[in-house]
Amino acid sequence: MQNQSTIKNLVFVVVVVVAVAVLIMVFASKPKEGAPSNVATPTTDARPDTATVAKNKPQILSLVSSNKVLSRDEREIIITALSGDKINYYNFSDEEKVQIIDALNRK
């Protein structure tokens, strides 16, 4: 009798854990609403292609030179586009890099 109760409890716990894991995966995979669509968001850590750099660079510089506080989505787009060694492919000047950092830290 106690053995059946233990098995039922174990099955219940496993079902709850699986349900929570599925919910986390569903909500984590939803795209963020309100993200600006004018900047292509890289999806991998691979080297950005020339077209992506040519499109993103002026838009990133426009965002950071506006002197406005960046939204969370704008910050995420810039950080994703320039993460890791990808920033090196954009050939930003030292002044532009400082401007990007200042914009990301602006509150």
C-alpha positions as CSV (number, residue, x, y, z in Angstrom):
1,M,0.0,0.0,0.0
2,Q,2.7,2.4,0.9
3,N,4.7,1.4,-2.2
4,Q,1.8,2.4,-4.4
5,S,1.5,5.8,-2.7
6,T,5.3,6.3,-3.2
7,I,5.0,5.5,-6.9
8,K,2.0,7.9,-7.3
9,N,4.0,10.7,-5.6
10,L,7.0,10.0,-7.8
11,V,4.9,10.0,-11.0
12,F,3.3,13.3,-9.8
13,V,6.6,14.9,-9.2
14,V,8.0,13.8,-12.6
15,V,4.9,15.1,-14.4
16,V,5.2,18.5,-12.6
17,V,8.9,18.8,-13.4
18,V,8.3,18.0,-17.1
19,A,5.4,20.4,-17.3
20,V,7.5,23.2,-15.8
21,A,10.4,22.4,-18.1
22,V,8.1,22.6,-21.2
23,L,6.6,25.9,-20.0
24,I,10.1,27.4,-19.5
25,M,11.1,26.3,-23.0
26,V,7.9,27.8,-24.5
27,F,8.3,31.2,-22.8
28,A,12.0,31.4,-23.3
29,S,11.7,30.8,-27.1
30,K,9.1,33.5,-27.7
31,P,10.5,36.6,-29.6
32,K,10.6,39.8,-27.6
33,E,7.8,42.2,-28.5
34,G,8.7,45.7,-29.4
35,A,12.2,44.9,-30.6
36,P,13.2,47.3,-33.4
37,S,13.1,45.4,-36.7
38,N,15.4,47.8,-38.5
39,V,18.6,46.2,-37.2
40,A,19.3,42.6,-38.2
41,T,19.8,40.5,-35.1
42,P,22.5,37.9,-35.5
43,T,21.5,34.5,-34.3
44,T,24.9,32.8,-34.0
45,D,28.4,33.6,-32.8
46,A,29.7,33.2,-36.4
47,R,31.5,36.0,-38.2
48,P,28.9,38.5,-39.5
49,D,28.8,38.7,-43.3
50,T,29.6,41.9,-45.1
51,A,26.0,42.8,-45.9
52,T,25.0,42.5,-42.2
53,V,28.0,44.7,-41.2
54,A,27.1,47.3,-43.9
55,K,23.5,47.3,-42.7
56,N,24.0,47.3,-38.9
57,K,27.0,49.6,-38.5
58,P,25.3,52.9,-39.6
59,Q,22.1,51.9,-37.7
60,I,24.1,51.1,-34.5
61,L,26.0,54.4,-34.8
62,S,22.7,56.2,-35.3
63,L,21.2,54.7,-32.2
64,V,24.2,55.5,-30.0
65,S,24.7,59.0,-31.3
66,S,21.1,60.0,-30.6
67,N,22.0,60.8,-26.9
68,K,18.7,59.2,-25.8
69,V,18.5,56.4,-23.3
70,L,18.4,53.2,-25.2
71,S,15.5,50.8,-24.6
72,R,16.3,47.3,-23.2
73,D,15.6,45.9,-26.7
74,E,17.9,48.3,-28.4
75,R,20.7,47.5,-25.9
76,E,20.2,43.7,-26.5
77,I,20.3,44.2,-30.2
78,I,23.6,46.1,-30.0
79,I,25.1,43.8,-27.5
80,T,24.1,40.7,-29.6
81,A,25.4,42.3,-32.8
82,L,28.8,43.2,-31.3
83,S,29.3,40.3,-28.8
84,G,32.5,38.3,-28.6
85,D,34.9,39.1,-31.4
86,K,32.1,40.3,-33.8
87,I,32.9,43.9,-32.9
88,N,36.2,43.5,-34.6
89,Y,34.5,43.0,-38.0
90,Y,32.8,46.3,-37.8
91,N,36.0,48.3,-37.8
92,F,34.7,50.9,-35.3
93,S,37.1,53.7,-34.5
94,D,38.2,54.1,-30.9
95,E,35.8,57.1,-30.6
96,E,32.9,55.1,-32.0
97,K,33.6,52.3,-29.5
98,V,33.6,54.8,-26.6
99,Q,30.3,56.2,-28.0
100,I,28.8,52.7,-28.0
101,I,29.9,52.0,-24.5
102,D,28.6,55.3,-23.3
103,A,25.2,54.7,-24.9
104,L,24.9,51.3,-23.4
105,N,25.7,52.7,-20.0
106,R,23.3,55.7,-20.3
107,K,20.5,55.7,-17.9
